[in-house]
Amino acid sequence: MQNLVSGSTVVRGPAYRAALAHRVALARHGLPRPRRQAWWPALAGLLLGLLAIGPGLARGFVLSYDMVFVPEPPFSSALLGLAGGPARPVPSDAVVAVAARVIPADILQKLILLSIFLLACSGAAALLADCWHARTGERPPLLAGLAAGVYYTWNPYVAERLVMGQWALLLGYAGLPWVLRLLCTGPVRIGRVRLVLTLLPAAIGGFAGMVITGLAAAPAALARGEGRRQRARRLAVVLAGCLLLSLPWMIPSLIEPVRADPAGANLFAARADTPFGSLGSLVVLSGIWNAQAVPAGYGGVPAVFWLLVVVAAGAGYLLCARPMRLSPGLGGAGLIGLAVAALGVTAPGRAVLRDLISAWAGFAVLRDGQQYVAALALAEAIGLGAGVAWAARRVKVTPAAGRGRGAAAGAVLGVVAVLAPVLLLPGMAWGSTGRLHAVSYPADWLTARQLLDSDPAPGTVLLLPWAQYRRYPWNGGEAVFDPWSRLLSRTVIYNDALTVGDQTIGQEGAASIALNRVITQPGPLTARLRAAGVRYVLVDAGPLLGGARAGLAAAARLPGAQLVMASSDLVIFRLSEGKS
């Protein structure tokens, strides 16, 4: 573009007039082309979300492992992370509780899940488009952006974390491309307000969402700027933004002592769920520690075909994205994330993690290593999209005689790149083949909530059986974190030890540790529980349900306790004063 300035008169050259005429022509036919293109990845993300959630879109709640939404969630100290134990659900549960005052909680859950897919797909496409435009002055083909967006949205990482119910982590994952878009294509001097806005999904996601975002944002901040001082200033701004938005969960973690069992390094280590071993599984974005979260049909021959897509994505990044410096710093972040994820793969690495956790419980954030391949997933997505864009660009420079066939071949390549993730991972579709479905809480549960919360007398609620996860018949037998801690405004004490297979990690909350000593001892529990401040004992699973009312208190080792409610779904005892 030619600009000649003479006095107060600006004379622009023919390139500018041609570009202006092009913009006018596009405006006559509706939105400008770049803006029109931006809608397609968002629409694709929405369609992928509808396909992935499937039966979970019906009225009711999707309950799977850590994904626990409840009707009209009450405000309690647990929302602020002050009820004991690690502040993992902070501030995500508080945000849900506030939003549920405006939108019914089950509808809110579906909107959040759909927003994850929409943000992830449109964000990866926008990152590729803006980086490509910054380097070439052109917009990449629409299929290139769609390929990047679909790959980032529909992959084993998202599938496995969705079954695990880690919606808050996935919200941070979905916002990651938007953070890097600001750092890689925005002004070198980072706008603090814009940075905070792009970090909001990670902030809502809590410590896990913020950690994976910070891991990718720091290298991106250092990859731009002139001189060490400017790069250091960019890094300081990013770290300050991450720190500021992490205060909701950091402050409770400082107030309430955090405990972590070093054995968690063994339990949460990445595992092989493909023929490629633990490290190979991480590279193809799987390898979660819970074998029950692996998508149906994945892990055998389908994983081999998925590997081919990953190889193509890696080649696209190494041969196209990296030489063009698309999203500088992303490749380094991906390698750092892979290295963190692979710490638990080897015995020496697990030993290092155990030593770190023993020295300071905060290092427990590193034990679930597979979650840190989020940046690698984005690098692979950008690589796949860059490869498609590079192929389409090559078509433009071919001789006119072969351009038609080349354009057709380029279009076919783009369509294949867009469809391949969905076709090769069908186990993620339709609510992970029916596992993610909507259910309603039993009426007795809602009656019990009203009974427990209406009692003005102080005291906590002890949850039995003494376990953290349940498999309710009314939830189709799917594992779910017991919902009572979110249903009640009273403090609920439960066993927060976790057993997977033959491995168990110990309790993390002080109240859980204290009552574990009481419950695991023989003999009556009534007096000891009352001395520990327990007002109610709630049994929502186990052999007591459906039994004769006459002997329930004795069977529960609660002599003298008052039976206030008994049904096929739950039993509630009140520990009255003066009885033992």
FENZIDA-V407945 format. One line per field, one symbol per residue. psi: psi as a letter, one per 20 degrees, with the letter a starting at -180 (. if undefined). Layout:
# FENZIDA-V407945
psi->???
This chain:
# FENZIDA-V407945
psi->pppppocjpooqahgghggghgggghhhjbqqghhghhhghggggghhgghghdiiirpapooodinoqqpmpqprhhhjkjjqrqlgjpjghggghghiihpphhhgghhgghhgggggghggghggghgghhhijrprqghgghggggghhnrhgggghghijmhgghghghighhghgghhiaqhopphghggghigghghibhghhghghhhhghhhiirqorhghhhgggggghgggggiihhigghhhgpppqpphihhggjqqrojrjjrgghhghjkbkqhohiipqpjqhcghhghhhhggghgghhghhfgghilpmpiggghghgghgghigjhqghghgggggghhhphhiiiihmhhijjghhghghghgghhgghgghhhhhjqqhhjhghgggghgggggghghggghimhiiqllllihnqprqqqhhghghghggiioiqrqrpppqrmrhqqnqhikjjqpqppihhhhqiqppprojqppocjqpqrqhqghhgghhhghiqrrqigghghhjjphqppojraihpjrphhjgghhjkmpiqpoippaihrppqpnqqjq.
